[in-house]
Amino acid sequence: MFVRPIVIALFASSATLVKAQLTANATVYTPGLGVCGVYSSPSDYIIAVAAPIFDSYPNPICFKHIIANYQGRSVDAIIVDRCADCPGANLHFSSAAFSTLVDQSAGHIYGVQWNYE
Ligand SMILES: *[C@@H]1O[C@H](CO)[C@@H](O)[C@H](O)[C@H]1NC(C)=O
């Protein structure tokens, strides 16, 4: 039987153009002195990232920018802290960053897509 080689070049080239998105649940937290060593306030565009992500990223993850998308809105925020009790790729946002995505009264949101800038 004659077997044709399968063309995979298209997959390889498109994969480099689109970063895989991480899916997270997100909420607001009250920032202070984060593990990255800086104080942040609710008006700063910052986040705490889930411990599994924080701990496994090749150091340093501190001060990396992420872009988070939710229901057609997006925000650019800087990682300043580690969320010890967040599973998966979940995020805690400052109120400034959270309210760029959704009304703050939403409290918790599900299905935020994010990746490093
Ligand atoms: C996100 O929230 C949903 C709804 O509560 C839950 O089923 C899911 O397990 C959560 N995922 C993570 C990673 O926390």
Ligand as a Chemical Component Dictionary entry (heavy atoms), coordinates in Angstrom:
data_LIG
# 
_chem_comp.id                   LIG 
_chem_comp.type                 NON-POLYMER 
_chem_comp.pdbx_formal_charge   0 
_chem_comp.three_letter_code    LIG 
# 
loop_
_chem_comp_atom.comp_id 
_chem_comp_atom.atom_id 
_chem_comp_atom.alt_atom_id 
_chem_comp_atom.type_symbol 
_chem_comp_atom.charge 
_chem_comp_atom.model_Cartn_x 
_chem_comp_atom.model_Cartn_y 
_chem_comp_atom.model_Cartn_z 
_chem_comp_atom.pdbx_ordinal 
LIG C1 C1 C 0 -13.311 27.863 37.514 1  
LIG O1 O1 O 0 -14.604 28.027 38.029 2  
LIG C2 C2 C 0 -15.508 27.003 37.639 3  
LIG C3 C3 C 0 -16.879 27.385 38.153 4  
LIG O2 O2 O 0 -16.856 27.531 39.541 5  
LIG C4 C4 C 0 -15.007 25.662 38.172 6  
LIG O3 O3 O 0 -15.846 24.631 37.740 7  
LIG C5 C5 C 0 -13.597 25.416 37.663 8  
LIG O4 O4 O 0 -13.077 24.239 38.248 9  
LIG C6 C6 C 0 -12.703 26.582 37.999 10 
LIG N1 N1 N 0 -11.385 26.369 37.427 11 
LIG C7 C7 C 0 -10.280 26.690 38.090 12 
LIG C8 C8 C 0 -9.003  26.407 37.370 13 
LIG O5 O5 O 0 -10.288 27.191 39.193 14 
# 
loop_
_chem_comp_bond.comp_id 
_chem_comp_bond.atom_id_1 
_chem_comp_bond.atom_id_2 
_chem_comp_bond.value_order 
_chem_comp_bond.pdbx_ordinal 
LIG C1 O1 SING 1  
LIG C1 C6 SING 2  
LIG O1 C2 SING 3  
LIG C2 C3 SING 4  
LIG C2 C4 SING 5  
LIG C3 O2 SING 6  
LIG C4 O3 SING 7  
LIG C4 C5 SING 8  
LIG C5 O4 SING 9  
LIG C5 C6 SING 10 
LIG C6 N1 SING 11 
LIG N1 C7 SING 12 
LIG C7 C8 SING 13 
LIG C7 O5 DOUB 14 
# 
